[in-house]
Structure formats: C-alpha cells, structure tokens
Amino acid sequence: MISDFNDPELNGKYLGTISSDFVKISDVLKEAAYQVKSRGFSDFPIFPISKEKQPIGQLFLGKEEKNLEWNYYITYIDEFVQRKLVAEDALEDFKKAYKDPDEFCCLFVMDGAFTSFVYIPYPEE
C-alpha cells in the first residue's frame, strides 16, 4: 500500500491511524491536489499532517471537526524549499521521487522529532 522507500518506523507506529483517516478523506485530498495543480499553484501538492498545530501550510482538515486522528494541512514543494526543509540542490531528487498526484497522496508526517514523506495510493474508483 505505501511505497517502498517509506521509513520502517512509519509502518509500525503510524500506518494504522493514517490509513483509517485516509479512507474517510481520500476523495477530498485528491480533489484538493487536483485543484492545486489545475490552478497552476504547483505540480507538487503536499499534505503535511500532525496531531498538534504546526506552521507548514494552511490547515485544510482539522482533526476535531472531521473526527480524525491527524490534522491535515495543504501546501506544495515551494514552501518546503523556502523553509529549507528540502534543500534547493535536492529539489530535483524530490521531483524525481514524487509520485503521480492523480494516483498518490503525498503526506508529510510530523510527530515530535519524527518527520517523513509518505505516498499513499488513492482508492480505485
């Protein structure tokens, strides 16, 4: 389900809660990613997720209002470069590793000191 280069810690500790949220909101995330692309903001939409408030992106779906385990934010790669979370010289590597946003949701999981990009496939229609 989740791509091969995801952190092993992610698989054990986070996958269940992320998957249970994702089932409920995947259609909304897919549409938002489509809008980011179609409106010309970026070809690389990213959804940072965290259980606490955090500064990356704009809050998109709050965990309390949607009965989720994570808060979902929305942004794109430019903000990661501006905040120096992705180095400019690593941008091409990021773009090569980035999966098709029509098929995969790019999450950026943040939990304390743990951070990781995760690609989850959208359910088949």
Sequence and secondary structure as in RCSB ss.txt:
>XXXX:A:sequence
MISDFNDPELNGKYLGTISSDFVKISDVLKEAAYQVKSRGFSDFPIFPISKEKQPIGQLFLGKEEKNLEWNYYIT
YIDEFVQRKLVAEDALEDFKKAYKDPDEFCCLFVMDGAFTSFVYIPYPEE
>XXXX:A:secstr
   TTS HHHHHHTHHHHHHHHHHHHHHHHHHHHHHHHTTS S EEEEEESS  SSSEEEE HHHHT SSEEEEE
EHHHHHHTTSS GGGHHHHHHH   TTTEEEEEEEETTEEEEEEEE    
